[in-house]
Amino acid sequence: MTFDDMKSASPIVVYTDGGCSGNPGPGGWGCVVIADGEARELSGGDKLTTNNKMELTAAIMALSVIRNTERFSGRPITLYSDSQYVKNGITGWIFNWKKNGWKTAAKKPVLNQELWQQLDELNASMNVSWQWVKGHAGVQYNERCDQLCQMEMAKFR
């Protein structure tokens, strides 16, 4: 195995965050994709959205960038989110939602179904390890994602 082969197999680390000022209200999302010694930041927002939509969008955007970057193909990904909603949804709840025709245990339609479907499709095509990280606890890249969210929200105030 050459050095380039080892480099191309190295894991990708991702941090994501989403937030809202009011719920619904102006929202933002941010993510940091760390690979090959570089940290790439992405962010965006919406003038009227929810916190959960922004949390999901951050993960979708990060995984979309990875999938669309040829040199990242097939590499393992560790994704850190401070959202239990995202982490528990994609690693647990989604299996019953799909089995039950996108209905919750209470037989109500799953909120944000279209975003969950996008995230599920990305997750199924990649090798993602989902991890929860405590928000606002001094974790460098989680804090940076929060700053990106705040910057995006400020655009709509």
Secondary structure as a PSIPRED ss2 file (coil, helix, strand):
# PSIPRED VFORMAT (PSIPRED V4.0)

   1 M C   1.000  0.000  0.000
   2 T C   1.000  0.000  0.000
   3 F H   0.000  1.000  0.000
   4 D H   0.000  1.000  0.000
   5 D H   0.000  1.000  0.000
   6 M H   0.000  1.000  0.000
   7 K H   0.000  1.000  0.000
   8 S H   0.000  1.000  0.000
   9 A H   0.000  1.000  0.000
  10 S C   1.000  0.000  0.000
  11 P C   1.000  0.000  0.000
  12 I E   0.000  0.000  1.000
  13 V E   0.000  0.000  1.000
  14 V E   0.000  0.000  1.000
  15 Y E   0.000  0.000  1.000
  16 T E   0.000  0.000  1.000
  17 D E   0.000  0.000  1.000
  18 G E   0.000  0.000  1.000
  19 G E   0.000  0.000  1.000
  20 C E   0.000  0.000  1.000
  21 S C   1.000  0.000  0.000
  22 G C   1.000  0.000  0.000
  23 N C   1.000  0.000  0.000
  24 P C   1.000  0.000  0.000
  25 G E   0.000  0.000  1.000
  26 P E   0.000  0.000  1.000
  27 G E   0.000  0.000  1.000
  28 G E   0.000  0.000  1.000
  29 W E   0.000  0.000  1.000
  30 G E   0.000  0.000  1.000
  31 C E   0.000  0.000  1.000
  32 V E   0.000  0.000  1.000
  33 V E   0.000  0.000  1.000
  34 I E   0.000  0.000  1.000
  35 A E   0.000  0.000  1.000
  36 D C   1.000  0.000  0.000
  37 G C   1.000  0.000  0.000
  38 E E   0.000  0.000  1.000
  39 A E   0.000  0.000  1.000
  40 R E   0.000  0.000  1.000
  41 E E   0.000  0.000  1.000
  42 L E   0.000  0.000  1.000
  43 S E   0.000  0.000  1.000
  44 G E   0.000  0.000  1.000
  45 G E   0.000  0.000  1.000
  46 D E   0.000  0.000  1.000
  47 K E   0.000  0.000  1.000
  48 L E   0.000  0.000  1.000
  49 T E   0.000  0.000  1.000
  50 T C   1.000  0.000  0.000
  51 N H   0.000  1.000  0.000
  52 N H   0.000  1.000  0.000
  53 K H   0.000  1.000  0.000
  54 M H   0.000  1.000  0.000
  55 E H   0.000  1.000  0.000
  56 L H   0.000  1.000  0.000
  57 T H   0.000  1.000  0.000
  58 A H   0.000  1.000  0.000
  59 A H   0.000  1.000  0.000
  60 I H   0.000  1.000  0.000
  61 M H   0.000  1.000  0.000
  62 A H   0.000  1.000  0.000
  63 L H   0.000  1.000  0.000
  64 S H   0.000  1.000  0.000
  65 V H   0.000  1.000  0.000
  66 I H   0.000  1.000  0.000
  67 R H   0.000  1.000  0.000
  68 N C   1.000  0.000  0.000
  69 T C   1.000  0.000  0.000
  70 E H   0.000  1.000  0.000
  71 R H   0.000  1.000  0.000
  72 F H   0.000  1.000  0.000
  73 S C   1.000  0.000  0.000
  74 G C   1.000  0.000  0.000
  75 R C   1.000  0.000  0.000
  76 P C   1.000  0.000  0.000
  77 I E   0.000  0.000  1.000
  78 T E   0.000  0.000  1.000
  79 L E   0.000  0.000  1.000
  80 Y E   0.000  0.000  1.000
  81 S E   0.000  0.000  1.000
  82 D C   1.000  0.000  0.000
  83 S C   1.000  0.000  0.000
  84 Q H   0.000  1.000  0.000
  85 Y H   0.000  1.000  0.000
  86 V H   0.000  1.000  0.000
  87 K H   0.000  1.000  0.000
  88 N H   0.000  1.000  0.000
  89 G H   0.000  1.000  0.000
  90 I H   0.000  1.000  0.000
  91 T H   0.000  1.000  0.000
  92 G H   0.000  1.000  0.000
  93 W H   0.000  1.000  0.000
  94 I H   0.000  1.000  0.000
  95 F H   0.000  1.000  0.000
  96 N H   0.000  1.000  0.000
  97 W H   0.000  1.000  0.000
  98 K H   0.000  1.000  0.000
  99 K H   0.000  1.000  0.000
 100 N C   1.000  0.000  0.000
 101 G C   1.000  0.000  0.000
 102 W C   1.000  0.000  0.000
 103 K E   0.000  0.000  1.000
 104 T C   1.000  0.000  0.000
 105 A C   1.000  0.000  0.000
 106 A C   1.000  0.000  0.000
 107 K C   1.000  0.000  0.000
 108 K C   1.000  0.000  0.000
 109 P E   0.000  0.000  1.000
 110 V C   1.000  0.000  0.000
 111 L C   1.000  0.000  0.000
 112 N C   1.000  0.000  0.000
 113 Q H   0.000  1.000  0.000
 114 E H   0.000  1.000  0.000
 115 L H   0.000  1.000  0.000
 116 W H   0.000  1.000  0.000
 117 Q H   0.000  1.000  0.000
 118 Q H   0.000  1.000  0.000
 119 L H   0.000  1.000  0.000
 120 D H   0.000  1.000  0.000
 121 E H   0.000  1.000  0.000
 122 L H   0.000  1.000  0.000
 123 N H   0.000  1.000  0.000
 124 A H   0.000  1.000  0.000
 125 S C   1.000  0.000  0.000
 126 M C   1.000  0.000  0.000
 127 N C   1.000  0.000  0.000
 128 V E   0.000  0.000  1.000
 129 S E   0.000  0.000  1.000
 130 W E   0.000  0.000  1.000
 131 Q E   0.000  0.000  1.000
 132 W E   0.000  0.000  1.000
 133 V C   1.000  0.000  0.000
 134 K C   1.000  0.000  0.000
 135 G C   1.000  0.000  0.000
 136 H C   1.000  0.000  0.000
 137 A C   1.000  0.000  0.000
 138 G C   1.000  0.000  0.000
 139 V C   1.000  0.000  0.000
 140 Q H   0.000  1.000  0.000
 141 Y H   0.000  1.000  0.000
 142 N H   0.000  1.000  0.000
 143 E H   0.000  1.000  0.000
 144 R H   0.000  1.000  0.000
 145 C H   0.000  1.000  0.000
 146 D H   0.000  1.000  0.000
 147 Q H   0.000  1.000  0.000
 148 L H   0.000  1.000  0.000
 149 C H   0.000  1.000  0.000
 150 Q H   0.000  1.000  0.000
 151 M H   0.000  1.000  0.000
 152 E H   0.000  1.000  0.000
 153 M H   0.000  1.000  0.000
 154 A H   0.000  1.000  0.000
 155 K C   1.000  0.000  0.000
 156 F C   1.000  0.000  0.000
 157 R C   1.000  0.000  0.000
